[in-house]
Amino acid sequence: MPWKESSVMDERMRFVIRLKDGESMASLCREFGITRRTGYKILDRYEECGLEGLNDRARRPLESVAASTPLNR
């Protein structure tokens, strides 16, 4: 039997569904190999944005500090 491939979004969706079904945050985080902080972040993003909240977000800052501060010479 071949390994089942799953995307990050699929795993996050399974995580949220099981959490909504009443499983505890701590046990699910242990099973999925994530911290509780990450578990709560996934849940918050889902509750805020729905399925779109489960997608990866850009890590790039919205503004560049170097571009917004004048050079001190």
N, C-alpha and C positions, 0 to 999 in steps of 0.2 A: 504494500500500500504506500503510495507516494506521500510525502509531507504536504500538508495543507499550507498554502500560502495565504497570508492575510495582510492587508494594508494597516498602517497605523490608524487610519480613520475607522476601519472595521473593528480593531481592538478597542478603540475608545468608545465606539458605539456599544459593543458588548459590555464594556465596563459600566456605562451609564444605565443600560437596560437592567443589568443585574442589581445595580445600586437602587434603582427605582422599584425593583421587585422586593426590596427589603433586606438585601444582604448588607452586612456591615462594611463600612468604609475600610476599616483596618484589615479585615480578612481579604477583601478584594484587592487592596493595594499590595498585600503580601503575595497573593496569587499572581498578579500581573507584574510584579517586580518593580513597582513604583513607590515613591514616598507618599505619605498621606497628603503632604502639601501639593504634590502634583495631582493626586486624586481629586482634591477639592478644586484645584484650578480647572481641571477637565469638566467637573460638574458645574462650576460657575459659568464657564464659557458656554456650555450646552444650554443652561437655563437662560443665559443672556441672549444667545444668538441662534439657538436651535441646532440643527445638523451642521450648519456652516461654522459654528463655533468649534467643531471637532477637527476642522482642517488645521494644518500647520500655519502658523503666522510668520510673517517676515521678521527677522531678528534685527534688521537694520533700524537704526534710530530714525524718528520722524524728522529730526533736525540735527544738523551737524554743529557741535559746539564751536569748532574752529571757524565755521562760516558765519556764525552769528555774533562773534565777539571781535572787536577791533584789535588790530595788532598793537602791542605795547612796545614802542621803540624809544 
